[in-house]
Amino acid sequence: MSVDTHLHHEEQHLKSSDLLTDVVIGMSDGLTVPFALAAGLSSASAATYIIVVAGIAEIAAGSIAMGLGGYLAGKTEQDHYKSEVKREMYEVENLREREIAETKEFFASIGLSEELQNKATEEISKDEKNWVDFMMKYELGLDKPDPKRATKSALNIGISYIIGGLVPLSPYFIVDTPIQGLKISVIVTLLCLFVFGFFKSKITGVNAWWGAIRVMLIGAAAAAAAFGVAKLFD
């Protein structure tokens, strides 16, 4: 019973890690890119409704592009794993002695005696599929990817981008002038970037306060650059 609980906990941990990665990717870009776009258009004295329409269009395009990137990354991981499984299966079937030697080397590296190395290698090589799975994990360091990972990643990143993008854009729905919207957007977005950076750094083990400030400054720099360039051409 205790073994099953441990394995279940480990699987949940891995899923949570993937989800966290997707949310960080989508949310960080979602908060920054529409923020910079709205700042640039505000500087160029665009009408509020133009900023809203352009912002929504950017969020739609950005979420699709980011989601597609996550999907392709997930598919690439799956394709890589499948190609390595085929290669390992070929070696098990046609280069058996070499694979046996490599398996023994692994058991030797974890401190098993010569006798136990031979017994463990003999036992695991009886089933070629289990042997290949073993070599994939312990020789190549590859875990079998979730077959639904690509789709999940696309949805997680895309939705996170939309949520993040609506934060800097939302003030423009309730104001009369772009500059009013920009002032509120700056406060709200920088606050969200700070909180987002704080929790992201906390989870990843980086200094939380410095991580929060760094994320906030990156977003502020992007918006300031867009604002400055638009103002210059305007």
C-alpha positions as YAML, in Angstrom:
chain: A
units: angstrom
residues:
- id: 1
  name: MET
  ca: [0.00, 0.00, 0.00]
- id: 2
  name: SER
  ca: [2.82, 2.38, 0.86]
- id: 3
  name: VAL
  ca: [4.55, 1.72, -2.48]
- id: 4
  name: ASP
  ca: [1.39, 2.56, -4.46]
- id: 5
  name: THR
  ca: [0.96, 5.80, -2.52]
- id: 6
  name: HIS
  ca: [4.53, 6.82, -3.26]
- id: 7
  name: LEU
  ca: [4.22, 6.14, -6.97]
- id: 8
  name: HIS
  ca: [0.94, 8.04, -7.17]
- id: 9
  name: HIS
  ca: [2.51, 11.00, -5.40]
- id: 10
  name: GLU
  ca: [5.49, 10.98, -7.77]
- id: 11
  name: GLU
  ca: [3.25, 10.96, -10.86]
- id: 12
  name: GLN
  ca: [1.20, 13.86, -9.49]
- id: 13
  name: HIS
  ca: [4.41, 15.78, -8.86]
- id: 14
  name: LEU
  ca: [5.51, 15.34, -12.47]
- id: 15
  name: LYS
  ca: [2.14, 16.46, -13.82]
- id: 16
  name: SER
  ca: [2.19, 19.52, -11.57]
- id: 17
  name: SER
  ca: [5.67, 20.37, -12.80]
- id: 18
  name: ASP
  ca: [4.54, 20.27, -16.45]
- id: 19
  name: LEU
  ca: [1.50, 22.41, -15.69]
- id: 20
  name: LEU
  ca: [3.61, 24.95, -13.82]
- id: 21
  name: THR
  ca: [6.03, 25.20, -16.73]
- id: 22
  name: ASP
  ca: [3.20, 25.82, -19.19]
- id: 23
  name: VAL
  ca: [1.57, 28.46, -17.01]
- id: 24
  name: VAL
  ca: [4.86, 30.31, -16.53]
- id: 25
  name: ILE
  ca: [5.54, 30.34, -20.29]
- id: 26
  name: GLY
  ca: [2.05, 31.52, -21.23]
- id: 27
  name: MET
  ca: [1.50, 33.97, -18.40]
- id: 28
  name: SER
  ca: [4.87, 35.72, -18.64]
- id: 29
  name: ASP
  ca: [4.45, 36.48, -22.35]
- id: 30
  name: GLY
  ca: [0.75, 37.21, -21.95]
- id: 31
  name: LEU
  ca: [1.41, 39.89, -19.35]
- id: 32
  name: THR
  ca: [4.32, 41.46, -21.23]
- id: 33
  name: VAL
  ca: [3.49, 41.55, -24.96]
- id: 34
  name: PRO
  ca: [-0.05, 43.03, -24.86]
- id: 35
  name: PHE
  ca: [1.19, 45.46, -22.19]
- id: 36
  name: ALA
  ca: [3.91, 46.72, -24.53]
- id: 37
  name: LEU
  ca: [1.46, 46.90, -27.45]
- id: 38
  name: ALA
  ca: [-1.09, 48.92, -25.47]
- id: 39
  name: ALA
  ca: [1.64, 51.26, -24.21]
- id: 40
  name: GLY
  ca: [2.92, 51.85, -27.74]
- id: 41
  name: LEU
  ca: [-0.54, 52.56, -29.15]
- id: 42
  name: SER
  ca: [-1.33, 54.86, -26.22]
- id: 43
  name: SER
  ca: [1.82, 56.81, -26.96]
- id: 44
  name: ALA
  ca: [0.77, 57.14, -30.59]
- id: 45
  name: SER
  ca: [-2.54, 58.67, -29.45]
- id: 46
  name: ALA
  ca: [-4.62, 55.87, -30.92]
- id: 47
  name: ALA
  ca: [-8.29, 55.81, -30.00]
- id: 48
  name: THR
  ca: [-9.24, 53.65, -27.03]
- id: 49
  name: TYR
  ca: [-11.37, 51.29, -29.13]
- id: 50
  name: ILE
  ca: [-8.45, 50.80, -31.53]
- id: 51
  name: ILE
  ca: [-6.21, 49.78, -28.63]
- id: 52
  name: VAL
  ca: [-8.88, 47.37, -27.40]
- id: 53
  name: VAL
  ca: [-9.40, 45.81, -30.84]
- id: 54
  name: ALA
  ca: [-5.66, 45.60, -31.53]
- id: 55
  name: GLY
  ca: [-5.06, 44.16, -28.08]
- id: 56
  name: ILE
  ca: [-7.72, 41.48, -28.48]
- id: 57
  name: ALA
  ca: [-6.34, 40.58, -31.92]
- id: 58
  name: GLU
  ca: [-2.84, 40.30, -30.48]
- id: 59
  name: ILE
  ca: [-4.03, 38.14, -27.58]
- id: 60
  name: ALA
  ca: [-5.87, 35.83, -29.99]
- id: 61
  name: ALA
  ca: [-2.88, 35.53, -32.32]
- id: 62
  name: GLY
  ca: [-0.38, 35.28, -29.48]
- id: 63
  name: SER
  ca: [-2.29, 32.56, -27.62]
- id: 64
  name: ILE
  ca: [-2.58, 30.48, -30.81]
- id: 65
  name: ALA
  ca: [1.09, 30.93, -31.66]
- id: 66
  name: MET
  ca: [2.25, 30.15, -28.12]
- id: 67
  name: GLY
  ca: [-0.12, 27.19, -27.87]
- id: 68
  name: LEU
  ca: [1.13, 25.84, -31.19]
- id: 69
  name: GLY
  ca: [4.70, 26.18, -29.96]
- id: 70
  name: GLY
  ca: [3.83, 24.15, -26.86]
- id: 71
  name: TYR
  ca: [2.09, 21.53, -28.99]
- id: 72
  name: LEU
  ca: [5.05, 21.15, -31.34]
- id: 73
  name: ALA
  ca: [7.44, 20.92, -28.40]
- id: 74
  name: GLY
  ca: [5.33, 18.13, -26.91]
- id: 75
  name: LYS
  ca: [5.14, 16.27, -30.22]
- id: 76
  name: THR
  ca: [8.89, 16.62, -30.72]
- id: 77
  name: GLU
  ca: [9.47, 15.07, -27.28]
- id: 78
  name: GLN
  ca: [7.21, 12.15, -28.16]
- id: 79
  name: ASP
  ca: [8.83, 11.63, -31.58]
- id: 80
  name: HIS
  ca: [12.29, 11.72, -30.03]
- id: 81
  name: TYR
  ca: [11.30, 9.13, -27.44]
- id: 82
  name: LYS
  ca: [9.78, 6.83, -30.08]
- id: 83
  name: SER
  ca: [12.89, 7.03, -32.27]
- id: 84
  name: GLU
  ca: [15.12, 6.19, -29.29]
- id: 85
  name: VAL
  ca: [12.88, 3.23, -28.39]
- id: 86
  name: LYS
  ca: [13.26, 1.86, -31.95]
- id: 87
  name: ARG
  ca: [17.02, 2.29, -31.81]
- id: 88
  name: GLU
  ca: [17.25, 0.63, -28.40]
- id: 89
  name: MET
  ca: [15.04, -2.26, -29.54]
- id: 90
  name: TYR
  ca: [17.27, -2.80, -32.55]
- id: 91
  name: GLU
  ca: [20.35, -2.91, -30.32]
- id: 92
  name: VAL
  ca: [18.70, -5.36, -27.90]
- id: 93
  name: GLU
  ca: [17.79, -7.68, -30.78]
- id: 94
  name: ASN
  ca: [20.97, -7.36, -32.88]
- id: 95
  name: LEU
  ca: [23.70, -6.15, -30.52]
- id: 96
  name: ARG
  ca: [22.70, -8.18, -27.49]
- id: 97
  name: GLU
  ca: [26.16, -8.70, -26.02]
- id: 98
  name: ARG
  ca: [26.89, -4.98, -26.07]
- id: 99
  name: GLU
  ca: [23.58, -4.20, -24.38]
- id: 100
  name: ILE
  ca: [24.25, -6.83, -21.74]
- id: 101
  name: ALA
  ca: [27.62, -5.20, -21.04]
- id: 102
  name: GLU
  ca: [26.00, -1.76, -20.77]
- id: 103
  name: THR
  ca: [23.35, -3.13, -18.41]
- id: 104
  name: LYS
  ca: [26.02, -4.67, -16.20]
- id: 105
  name: GLU
  ca: [27.90, -1.37, -16.20]
- id: 106
  name: PHE
  ca: [24.83, 0.37, -14.84]
- id: 107
  name: PHE
  ca: [24.40, -2.14, -12.03]
- id: 108
  name: ALA
  ca: [28.11, -1.84, -11.27]
- id: 109
  name: SER
  ca: [27.79, 1.94, -11.09]
- id: 110
  name: ILE
  ca: [25.20, 1.65, -8.30]
- id: 111
  name: GLY
  ca: [27.45, -0.63, -6.27]
- id: 112
  name: LEU
  ca: [26.18, -4.15, -6.95]
- id: 113
  name: SER
  ca: [28.60, -7.02, -6.64]
- id: 114
  name: GLU
  ca: [29.70, -8.99, -9.70]
- id: 115
  name: GLU
  ca: [27.34, -11.83, -8.80]
- id: 116
  name: LEU
  ca: [24.34, -9.52, -8.39]
- id: 117
  name: GLN
  ca: [25.24, -7.71, -11.62]
- id: 118
  name: ASN
  ca: [25.05, -10.96, -13.54]
- id: 119
  name: LYS
  ca: [21.81, -12.06, -11.86]
- id: 120
  name: ALA
  ca: [20.08, -8.71, -12.33]
- id: 121
  name: THR
  ca: [21.18, -8.46, -15.97]
- id: 122
  name: GLU
  ca: [20.05, -12.02, -16.68]
- id: 123
  name: GLU
  ca: [16.66, -11.37, -15.07]
- id: 124
  name: ILE
  ca: [15.94, -8.07, -16.81]
- id: 125
  name: SER
  ca: [17.08, -9.30, -20.24]
- id: 126
  name: LYS
  ca: [14.45, -12.06, -20.26]
- id: 127
  name: ASP
  ca: [11.75, -9.60, -21.39]
- id: 128
  name: GLU
  ca: [12.93, -7.39, -24.26]
- id: 129
  name: LYS
  ca: [10.23, -4.75, -23.76]
- id: 130
  name: ASN
  ca: [11.01, -4.31, -20.06]
- id: 131
  name: TRP
  ca: [14.70, -4.36, -20.90]
- id: 132
  name: VAL
  ca: [14.26, -1.55, -23.45]
- id: 133
  name: ASP
  ca: [12.17, 0.46, -20.98]
- id: 134
  name: PHE
  ca: [14.89, -0.02, -18.38]
- id: 135
  name: MET
  ca: [17.65, 1.13, -20.75]
- id: 136
  name: MET
  ca: [15.60, 4.12, -21.89]
- id: 137
  name: LYS
  ca: [15.23, 5.33, -18.33]
- id: 138
  name: TYR
  ca: [18.59, 4.46, -16.81]
- id: 139
  name: GLU
  ca: [20.98, 4.52, -19.77]
- id: 140
  name: LEU
  ca: [19.50, 7.43, -21.72]
- id: 141
  name: GLY
  ca: [17.70, 9.17, -18.85]
- id: 142
  name: LEU
  ca: [14.42, 9.41, -20.80]
- id: 143
  name: ASP
  ca: [11.00, 8.98, -19.22]
- id: 144
  name: LYS
  ca: [8.08, 7.98, -21.40]
- id: 145
  name: PRO
  ca: [6.19, 11.20, -22.20]
- id: 146
  name: ASP
  ca: [2.47, 11.55, -21.62]
- id: 147
  name: PRO
  ca: [0.78, 10.89, -25.01]
- id: 148
  name: LYS
  ca: [-1.63, 13.75, -24.26]
- id: 149
  name: ARG
  ca: [1.15, 16.10, -23.21]
- id: 150
  name: ALA
  ca: [1.25, 18.05, -26.50]
- id: 151
  name: THR
  ca: [-2.47, 18.86, -26.41]
- id: 152
  name: LYS
  ca: [-2.43, 19.68, -22.70]
- id: 153
  name: SER
  ca: [0.59, 21.94, -23.16]
- id: 154
  name: ALA
  ca: [-1.06, 23.82, -26.02]
- id: 155
  name: LEU
  ca: [-4.22, 24.44, -23.97]
- id: 156
  name: ASN
  ca: [-2.34, 25.37, -20.78]
- id: 157
  name: ILE
  ca: [-0.05, 27.85, -22.53]
- id: 158
  name: GLY
  ca: [-2.80, 29.33, -24.71]
- id: 159
  name: ILE
  ca: [-5.22, 29.86, -21.82]
- id: 160
  name: SER
  ca: [-2.47, 31.29, -19.60]
- id: 161
  name: TYR
  ca: [-1.53, 33.72, -22.36]
- id: 162
  name: ILE
  ca: [-5.14, 34.90, -22.71]
- id: 163
  name: ILE
  ca: [-5.53, 35.41, -18.95]
- id: 164
  name: GLY
  ca: [-2.23, 37.28, -18.75]
- id: 165
  name: GLY
  ca: [-3.01, 39.39, -21.82]
- id: 166
  name: LEU
  ca: [-6.37, 40.56, -20.51]
- id: 167
  name: VAL
  ca: [-4.73, 42.10, -17.43]
- id: 168
  name: PRO
  ca: [-2.99, 45.05, -19.18]
- id: 169
  name: LEU
  ca: [-5.83, 45.44, -21.67]
- id: 170
  name: SER
  ca: [-8.76, 45.46, -19.22]
- id: 171
  name: PRO
  ca: [-8.40, 49.12, -18.07]
- id: 172
  name: TYR
  ca: [-9.01, 50.33, -21.63]
- id: 173
  name: PHE
  ca: [-12.53, 48.90, -21.50]
- id: 174
  name: ILE
  ca: [-13.59, 51.35, -18.78]
- id: 175
  name: VAL
  ca: [-11.74, 54.62, -19.56]
- id: 176
  name: ASP
  ca: [-12.36, 57.45, -22.00]
- id: 177
  name: THR
  ca: [-8.80, 58.27, -23.05]
- id: 178
  name: PRO
  ca: [-5.78, 56.07, -23.87]
- id: 179
  name: ILE
  ca: [-3.54, 57.86, -21.34]
- id: 180
  name: GLN
  ca: [-6.01, 57.13, -18.54]
- id: 181
  name: GLY
  ca: [-6.05, 53.51, -19.59]
- id: 182
  name: LEU
  ca: [-2.26, 53.41, -19.73]
- id: 183
  name: LYS
  ca: [-1.88, 54.81, -16.22]
- id: 184
  name: ILE
  ca: [-4.19, 52.18, -14.75]
- id: 185
  name: SER
  ca: [-2.69, 49.46, -16.94]
- id: 186
  name: VAL
  ca: [0.84, 50.28, -15.74]
- id: 187
  name: ILE
  ca: [-0.15, 49.99, -12.08]
- id: 188
  name: VAL
  ca: [-2.22, 46.83, -12.48]
- id: 189
  name: THR
  ca: [0.21, 45.06, -14.81]
- id: 190
  name: LEU
  ca: [3.37, 45.86, -12.86]
- id: 191
  name: LEU
  ca: [1.66, 44.67, -9.69]
- id: 192
  name: CYS
  ca: [0.63, 41.43, -11.40]
- id: 193
  name: LEU
  ca: [4.13, 40.97, -12.82]
- id: 194
  name: PHE
  ca: [5.59, 41.47, -9.35]
- id: 195
  name: VAL
  ca: [3.23, 38.91, -7.78]
- id: 196
  name: PHE
  ca: [3.72, 36.50, -10.68]
- id: 197
  name: GLY
  ca: [7.52, 36.83, -10.46]
- id: 198
  name: PHE
  ca: [7.43, 36.38, -6.69]
- id: 199
  name: PHE
  ca: [5.52, 33.11, -6.76]
- id: 200
  name: LYS
  ca: [7.41, 31.80, -9.79]
- id: 201
  name: SER
  ca: [10.73, 32.44, -8.05]
- id: 202
  name: LYS
  ca: [9.42, 30.99, -4.80]
- id: 203
  name: ILE
  ca: [8.46, 27.75, -6.51]
- id: 204
  name: THR
  ca: [11.67, 27.46, -8.55]
- id: 205
  name: GLY
  ca: [13.91, 28.14, -5.55]
- id: 206
  name: VAL
  ca: [15.25, 31.55, -6.67]
- id: 207
  name: ASN
  ca: [15.29, 34.54, -4.31]
- id: 208
  name: ALA
  ca: [11.61, 35.49, -4.40]
- id: 209
  name: TRP
  ca: [11.97, 39.26, -3.96]
- id: 210
  name: TRP
  ca: [14.74, 39.62, -6.52]
- id: 211
  name: GLY
  ca: [12.85, 37.37, -8.95]
- id: 212
  name: ALA
  ca: [9.70, 39.47, -8.54]
- id: 213
  name: ILE
  ca: [11.58, 42.72, -9.16]
- id: 214
  name: ARG
  ca: [13.38, 41.26, -12.18]
- id: 215
  name: VAL
  ca: [10.14, 40.08, -13.85]
- id: 216
  name: MET
  ca: [8.49, 43.42, -13.14]
- id: 217
  name: LEU
  ca: [11.44, 45.37, -14.58]
- id: 218
  name: ILE
  ca: [11.45, 43.27, -17.75]
- id: 219
  name: GLY
  ca: [7.77, 44.03, -18.34]
- id: 220
  name: ALA
  ca: [8.29, 47.71, -17.56]
- id: 221
  name: ALA
  ca: [11.26, 47.89, -19.94]
- id: 222
  name: ALA
  ca: [9.28, 46.30, -22.78]
- id: 223
  name: ALA
  ca: [6.38, 48.72, -22.31]
- id: 224
  name: ALA
  ca: [8.71, 51.72, -21.98]
- id: 225
  name: ALA
  ca: [10.53, 50.75, -25.17]
- id: 226
  name: ALA
  ca: [7.28, 50.42, -27.11]
- id: 227
  name: PHE
  ca: [6.01, 53.71, -25.68]
- id: 228
  name: GLY
  ca: [9.26, 55.49, -26.55]
- id: 229
  name: VAL
  ca: [9.48, 54.17, -30.11]
- id: 230
  name: ALA
  ca: [5.85, 55.05, -30.85]
- id: 231
  name: LYS
  ca: [6.35, 58.52, -29.37]
- id: 232
  name: LEU
  ca: [9.47, 59.06, -31.43]
- id: 233
  name: PHE
  ca: [7.75, 58.25, -34.72]
- id: 234
  name: ASP
  ca: [4.62, 60.08, -33.69]
...
